[in-house]
Protein backbone atom coordinates (compact mmCIF):
# COMPACT_ATOMS: atom_id res chain seq x y z
CA UNK A 1 0.00 0.00 0.00
CA UNK A 2 2.84 2.34 0.81
CA UNK A 3 4.30 1.87 -2.70
CA UNK A 4 1.08 3.05 -4.35
CA UNK A 5 0.95 6.17 -2.19
CA UNK A 6 4.51 7.08 -3.10
CA UNK A 7 3.80 6.49 -6.82
CA UNK A 8 0.60 8.57 -6.74
CA UNK A 9 2.40 11.41 -4.94
CA UNK A 10 5.22 11.27 -7.51
CA UNK A 11 2.73 11.38 -10.43
CA UNK A 12 0.80 14.28 -8.85
CA UNK A 13 4.05 16.16 -8.22
CA UNK A 14 5.23 15.57 -11.79
CA UNK A 15 1.89 16.74 -13.22
CA UNK A 16 1.99 19.81 -10.98
CA UNK A 17 5.52 20.69 -12.17
CA UNK A 18 4.52 20.15 -15.82
CA UNK A 19 1.44 22.36 -15.40
CA UNK A 20 3.56 25.05 -13.74
CA UNK A 21 6.10 24.92 -16.57
CA UNK A 22 3.35 25.09 -19.18
CA UNK A 23 1.78 28.05 -17.40
CA UNK A 24 5.20 29.76 -17.36
CA UNK A 25 5.53 29.26 -21.10
CA UNK A 26 2.07 30.68 -21.76
CA UNK A 27 2.79 33.67 -19.53
CA UNK A 28 6.16 34.24 -21.16
CA UNK A 29 4.70 34.13 -24.67
CA UNK A 30 1.87 36.50 -23.76
CA UNK A 31 4.14 39.12 -22.20
CA UNK A 32 3.45 42.35 -24.10
CA UNK A 33 7.12 43.43 -24.25
CA UNK A 34 8.26 40.41 -26.27
CA UNK A 35 9.01 41.41 -29.84
CA UNK A 36 8.28 37.97 -31.28
CA UNK A 37 4.58 38.63 -30.66
CA UNK A 38 4.46 41.74 -32.84
CA UNK A 39 2.59 41.14 -36.09
CA UNK A 40 4.57 43.46 -38.33
CA UNK A 41 7.95 44.73 -37.26
CA UNK A 42 8.30 46.84 -40.42
CA UNK A 43 5.54 48.68 -42.25
CA UNK A 44 5.68 50.13 -45.76
CA UNK A 45 4.28 53.67 -45.64
CA UNK A 46 4.31 55.22 -49.14
CA UNK A 47 4.19 56.02 -52.09
CA UNK A 48 1.21 54.01 -53.30
CA UNK A 49 1.45 55.30 -56.86
CA UNK A 50 4.14 56.97 -59.00
CA UNK A 51 4.20 58.37 -62.54
CA UNK A 52 7.50 57.84 -64.33
CA UNK A 53 8.74 58.59 -67.82
CA UNK A 54 8.77 55.23 -69.63
CA UNK A 55 12.21 53.74 -70.25
CA UNK A 56 14.11 56.29 -68.11
CA UNK A 57 15.68 55.60 -64.69
CA UNK A 58 13.74 57.77 -62.25
CA UNK A 59 14.14 58.39 -58.52
CA UNK A 60 11.46 57.03 -56.18
CA UNK A 61 11.77 57.37 -52.38
CA UNK A 62 10.24 54.45 -50.46
CA UNK A 63 9.25 55.18 -46.84
CA UNK A 64 9.17 52.58 -44.05
CA UNK A 65 8.53 52.49 -40.30
CA UNK A 66 9.98 50.05 -37.77
CA UNK A 67 7.88 49.21 -34.71
CA UNK A 68 8.89 50.92 -31.50
CA UNK A 69 11.41 48.97 -29.43
CA UNK A 70 12.75 47.10 -32.47
CA UNK A 71 15.59 47.58 -34.91
CA UNK A 72 16.54 45.89 -38.17
CA UNK A 73 20.03 45.37 -39.52
CA UNK A 74 21.08 47.98 -42.02
CA UNK A 75 22.05 47.11 -45.59
CA UNK A 76 25.65 46.80 -44.31
CA UNK A 77 25.21 45.34 -40.81
CA UNK A 78 28.93 44.91 -40.09
CA UNK A 79 29.23 41.11 -39.70
CA UNK A 80 28.78 38.41 -42.33
CA UNK A 81 26.46 36.37 -40.08
CA UNK A 82 23.95 39.24 -39.76
CA UNK A 83 21.07 39.46 -42.22
CA UNK A 84 21.19 42.67 -44.25
CA UNK A 85 18.12 44.67 -45.25
CA UNK A 86 17.57 44.36 -49.01
CA UNK A 87 14.90 45.74 -51.34
CA UNK A 88 14.05 43.88 -54.57
CA UNK A 89 11.57 43.87 -57.43
CA UNK A 90 10.76 40.58 -59.18
CA UNK A 91 11.65 40.11 -62.83
CA UNK A 92 8.78 40.50 -65.26
CA UNK A 93 7.00 43.20 -63.22
CA UNK A 94 7.14 45.77 -66.03
CA UNK A 95 9.41 47.80 -63.76
CA UNK A 96 13.13 47.27 -63.24
CA UNK A 97 15.13 48.27 -60.18
CA UNK A 98 18.08 50.27 -61.53
CA UNK A 99 19.60 50.83 -58.09
CA UNK A 100 18.99 51.48 -54.41
CA UNK A 101 20.70 53.91 -52.05
CA UNK A 102 20.30 52.68 -48.50
CA UNK A 103 20.56 55.10 -45.58
CA UNK A 104 23.49 54.89 -43.21
CA UNK A 105 22.65 52.79 -40.19
CA UNK A 106 22.88 53.93 -36.59
CA UNK A 107 25.58 52.20 -34.56
CA UNK A 108 24.40 50.38 -31.45
CA UNK A 109 25.84 47.88 -28.97
CA UNK A 110 23.67 45.27 -27.29
CA UNK A 111 23.74 44.89 -23.50
CA UNK A 112 24.76 41.21 -23.83
CA UNK A 113 27.82 42.08 -25.96
CA UNK A 114 28.78 45.77 -25.59
CA UNK A 115 32.02 45.34 -27.59
CA UNK A 116 30.20 44.32 -30.79
CA UNK A 117 28.85 47.26 -32.77
CA UNK A 118 25.83 46.79 -35.03
CA UNK A 119 24.61 49.01 -37.87
CA UNK A 120 20.81 49.20 -37.65
CA UNK A 121 17.71 51.12 -38.69
CA UNK A 122 15.14 52.27 -36.15
CA UNK A 123 12.03 54.42 -36.39
CA UNK A 124 11.39 55.62 -39.94
CA UNK A 125 13.80 55.24 -42.84
CA UNK A 126 13.79 55.93 -46.58
CA UNK A 127 15.25 53.94 -49.46
CA UNK A 128 16.19 56.04 -52.47
CA UNK A 129 15.51 53.85 -55.50
CA UNK A 130 15.88 54.32 -59.25
CA UNK A 131 13.13 52.60 -61.20
CA UNK A 132 12.78 52.04 -64.93
CA UNK A 133 9.19 51.47 -66.05
CA UNK A 134 7.87 50.14 -69.33
CA UNK A 135 5.00 52.12 -70.84
CA UNK A 136 1.67 51.35 -69.14
CA UNK A 137 0.28 50.71 -65.68
CA UNK A 138 2.16 48.17 -63.53
CA UNK A 139 1.22 46.97 -60.05
CA UNK A 140 4.65 46.15 -58.67
CA UNK A 141 5.02 43.86 -55.66
CA UNK A 142 8.46 44.79 -54.39
CA UNK A 143 9.92 43.01 -51.36
CA UNK A 144 11.82 44.31 -48.36
CA UNK A 145 13.86 41.50 -46.78
CA UNK A 146 15.00 42.14 -43.19
CA UNK A 147 15.50 40.69 -39.74
CA UNK A 148 13.97 42.52 -36.79
CA UNK A 149 15.37 42.34 -33.27
CA UNK A 150 14.95 43.92 -29.88
CA UNK A 151 17.79 44.28 -27.37
CA UNK A 152 17.71 40.61 -26.34
CA UNK A 153 16.49 38.48 -29.27
CA UNK A 154 15.86 38.40 -33.00
CA UNK A 155 12.82 37.25 -34.90
CA UNK A 156 13.17 34.98 -37.94
CA UNK A 157 14.10 36.82 -41.17
CA UNK A 158 11.09 38.09 -43.06
CA UNK A 159 10.05 39.83 -46.28
CA UNK A 160 7.16 42.26 -46.55
CA UNK A 161 5.36 43.31 -49.70
CA UNK A 162 5.98 46.80 -51.04
CA UNK A 163 3.06 47.41 -53.42
CA UNK A 164 3.50 50.34 -55.80
CA UNK A 165 1.30 51.25 -58.74
CA UNK A 166 3.83 52.44 -61.32
CA UNK A 167 2.53 54.31 -64.35
CA UNK A 168 5.04 54.58 -67.17
CA UNK A 169 4.17 57.42 -69.61
N, C-alpha and C positions, 0 to 999 in steps of 0.2 A: 504494500500500500504506500509505503514511504517513497518508493521509486516513481510511482505515478504522480505523486504530489510534486516531486522535484521536476519531473518532465513537464508537467503542466505549467509550473511557475517559470521554467526556462522558455517555453513556447510563448507564454503571455509576455514575458520580458522582451523576447526577441521581436514580437509583433509590436509592442509599445515603442521599441527603439526604431523599428522600420517606419512606423507611423510618424514618429517625431522627425526622422530624417526626411520623409516625404513632405511633411508640413514645412520644414525648413527650405526645401527646394522650391515649393510653391511660393513661399513668402519671398525668397530671394528673387525669383523670376518676376514677381509682381511689384517689386520695388520700383517706384517711379523714377529714380535717378539712374537706372541702368540703361545704357545707350542701346543695348541689343533689342530693347522693346520698342524703339522708335520706328515708326512705319517708314518714313522717308528721311534719310539723313541729309540728302541734297535735293533741292527743288529747282527746276528750271523756271525762271521768271518771265523773260521776254527776249526778243520780239516774237510775236506770233506770225507775222507776215512781213515780207520784205519785197520790194521791187528792185530788180537789178537789170542793168543792160545785158542782154543776151550775149554770151561768148566772151565777156570781159571780166577779169578777176576784180571783185568788188568787196570792200570791207563791210563786215557785219559783226557787231558786238553782241555776244551772247551773255546774258546775265543769269547768275545762279545765287542761291542762298543755302548756306549750311546751317543745320539746326543748332540751336544754342547748346553749348557744352560739348560740342563735337568739333573735330577737325578732320580734314582729309589730306593725304600726302599731296604735295605739289607735283608739278610735272617732272621736277628734278628733286626727288626726295632726299638724296644724299647717300643712300646705301642701296646696293643692288638687290637686297632681299625685300625692300619696301616696294609697294605697288604704287606706281605713278598714276596721276590723273591724266587721262587721254580722251580727247574728243575725236569722233570719227563720223563719217557719212558713208553709208553702204554704196557699193558700185551699182550703177543702173538706176540711180535715183533722179536722173535728169539734172542733178547738181553735183559739182565736183568740189571737194575741199582742196583749195590751192595752197593753203598754209594756215597755221594757227600760231598766234603769239600768246603764250601763257604768262600770267602775272608772276612776279617774283613771290616766292613763299615767305612767310614769317618764320623765323627760327625759334624753335621751342626746345626745351629739355623736359623729359618726363620725370616725375618724382622717383620712379623706380630705378632710373639710370640717368642721373643728372649730367654725366660726362658726354653722353650721346646727344648730338644736336640733330633735330629733324626740321625739314623745310615743309611747311604745311599751309593750307588755306583755312581760314575761319570766316564766319560772318558771310558777307556778300563778296563775290568776285566776278570778274568779267574776262571772257576769252575773246580776243580780237582775231576774228577769222577772215579769210579771203575766200569767197565762194565764186564759182563760175557756173552760171545757169544756162541751160539750153533754152531756146524760145519756148514760151508756154507757161502753164501753171503746174507746179510740182509740189506735192506734199512730201516733204523730206522728213524722214525719221532718223535724225542723228542720234548718236549715243555718247553719253559721258560715262566713262569707266573710272571708278574710284574705289578707295577703301576708306571708310569712316572709322574713327576711333575716338574714345574719350581719353582721360588721363591714365586709365588703368587697363583698358582692353580694346581690341579692335573687332569690328564686325566682319563677316565674310565680304570679299570684294563684290561689287555690284555694278550694274550699268543701268542708267535711267534713260528713258526716251527724251529726245529733244526735238519736238515737232515744230517745224517751221514751214509755212506756206510760202514758197519762193516763186515769184512771178518774174519770168525772164522776158523783157520787151526789147 
